[in-house]
Amino acid sequence: MIIFKDIVSGDEIISDTWDLKEIDDTVYEIDCKKVTKGVDNVDIGANPSAEEAEEALEEGQSTVIDVVDAFRLNFLGDEASGSRLFGTKKEYMGQLKTYMKKVVEKMKESGADESAIKKFQTGAQAYYTKQIAPNFKDYDFYVGESMDTDGMVVLLNYREDGITPYITVWKHGLTQMKV
């Protein structure tokens, strides 16, 4: 198994046990599942039986997103009110620019050539412009277990069906650890 860690914070972000879809050699999009987690019960995403379909969550149970729960990602904002740390695109862009500079520094340290760095920067800008900016209000923001907001901010959104959550992570902001 390969665990992908944030190149800046060192937090574990995702592993190859999920299906990582590489988009334009810039980001990975990973489909997630909502699962019910309880005291002695962890629902692995299977459909409930007809009798269980009508049951509400029992005391001590909660619905979580599997990747967020597995990697102990932390919501940036107030989950109770739904407010997010980045209320505007400008606020998010400030964090993203700082993060991208750190990723470029790490790429240079690891010996990446200028063409690879330029390709990453161009791809990141294009992904932000085409995907993130137009849908900004739909995203939730998460950070790793250390709560380091200088590290990667994981983006969570829902597919067109409105049911399937997915996260987006910056490909070049990850290192691989084989376990």
Disulfide bonds with the S-S distance in Angstrom:
none
